[in-house]
């Protein structure tokens, strides 16, 4: 294995972050300070946290508290590799879901003289860069600093090394999952024939649901604390699971069991090695596997006017809306848009059903209903608005070369955002009504409110999405510049508060919310009417801004 | 060159810079109605930028662009309605099937329903894509994608075709069909401007050829006029091209590479 090749491949992966729209790429100079800022920041923050806890530990005279902190650390250290394993698995899997659906065989590493070992190692390590590495640096530097006060620096060093190995283990597992998933889904598509598109869509949704149910169950509220307790106390009982061997190595080391430490350490290293070579073998066999062609339609071609045409959209606008609908149900990397409504429905449902601990008291149902009804559609409108232009990727030339006006572009994209988000709101509303049995007046008011928010915030985010679009597609579609997302989210939060404030006022005066100030009573429908006026003004102003941005976007034609 | 009022495309003193790089350097160009016009030049000579300026994809820094009697910078949408365009590396919507993609393009250009159906079916049959039209484009070969891009450019019966490397990746039969189709369209007054690096194709197909180099027009005319300009009577387009662009003395370069 040539290590230089591995390093070069990793750097290719990390440098893909340079391709952000609007950056001058000629005579490119990279600020190393900025490149490592995130990791440096995590390290400084971790050290500060560790020193703060350590100083508190040293300074306190309460021996009971001191013992509690020591016991906590004693439980936390051997659990850390397993916790890092779980979180890294989630991060790397999420990154995998968002990867571009384009064929990767077009990338040079497949025809350059690079071995599968080098390729797999680089891919595995590159997955760790980012969120997994940041979390390890943050936690690692915190426990390193704290361990000085405990006099356990060797243990901390061992823990950090085990955490890094755990992240590698998680990333290798994701690599194996990725290759198998491509091969298995290929076989499923082949077997499902014409239904392959829907099999893929429903399969992806089911995967996301399963993934998030497990994730919430493990990490939400008391779940996270109990997870540490379970890992710390229970990993010895299930010692035969190889993924826990790194944690068991640490636990054995802390108990002073030298022989057991060596056995688990060697077993862990062997397991990582075996898993890595399984990944190499699978990559060599299926790495360049091309999934079979998905046949969507057969038979006679019969073009129709369709519902959109009857609703007053021109053929051009209807064509773009139909194309976008197909994009969001067929492109794997766009399907993550459905995560948000799933999260919003699943979390309270799991809470209600007692999966995440004690079910909430019945009086919280009103807020639960508001959460389910308002959240998904509105957040979806904001997300869709920011990404709906950038998701075009390299195919954006169709807009530049076709006779589409700024007015038509904004109209059809806005219509898609509103239609899609309203459907999600209706579905969530039905779920909310079934779960919380909300009263009719609250149901109607919240439904109107969520539609108002969708119209207003959809226009806001669309205007921003046109300006901040990013058409980079490989290795993952960026769709929108990060700064645009941040600014849009903040702006939407402020404007949503403004639209929702009359309803909050109503809730306060009706006693649903308690504040120490006496406010004049406001009728529910008056509150909704005021909200409607605010939303209409915001929607109008930002629709105009979106139009101006679209005009500039079509003139610039950055291709 | 002076416009006689019959040009399909008129460029006057058109210039475009990217920071300190001159992409197009004050060129004048007239392309007549029903002409097959070749735009040649080495890499980064300004061909693609010129084609994009004609289509209104890029705004020139100075000069005027008239396409089919319309100012391309004042009313780009009117120009785009009458133009069929195939970029150098067309990125299609890979999640659509070939048929869905062509249906999408037909609707974008507001092609009437029955005509759209007829034209799509005819073109799919002519370019041997029948039987694969229901498959997602992601499973198509490069040549098949190029065929779909070409059909989408022909679909709305444009008066001007702007084709950047149109025959790239096509099999010999399909390439022949496209060449014959372009010639036939020229007789129906459809103008074609094509850019290609395959000089044999340009020589065989184009009525007139322009050779660009570093953003400037080095030569413009039919084969005979180009031979005269290069002072190479009886020579082919490759020799003329290499002489005019100053890349003729390649023997030394090859020998240096072999060392």
Interface residues (C-beta under 8 A of the other chain):
Chain A: X24 X26 X101 X102 X103 X290 X291 X292 X293 X294 X295 X296 X297 X298 X301 X302 X303 X305 X314 X315 X316 X318 X319 X320 X322 X323 X326 X327 X330 X331 X393 X394 X395 X397 X398 X400 X401 X402 X403 X404 X405 X554 X555 X556 X557 X559
Chain B: X19 X52 X55 X56 X57 X58 X59 X76 X77 X78 X80 X81 X83 X85 X87 X90 X91 X92 X93 X94 X95 X96 X97 X99 X100 X103 X104 X105 X106 X107 X108 X109 X110 X113 X116 X117 X120 X121 X132 X133 X134 X135 X136 X138 X139
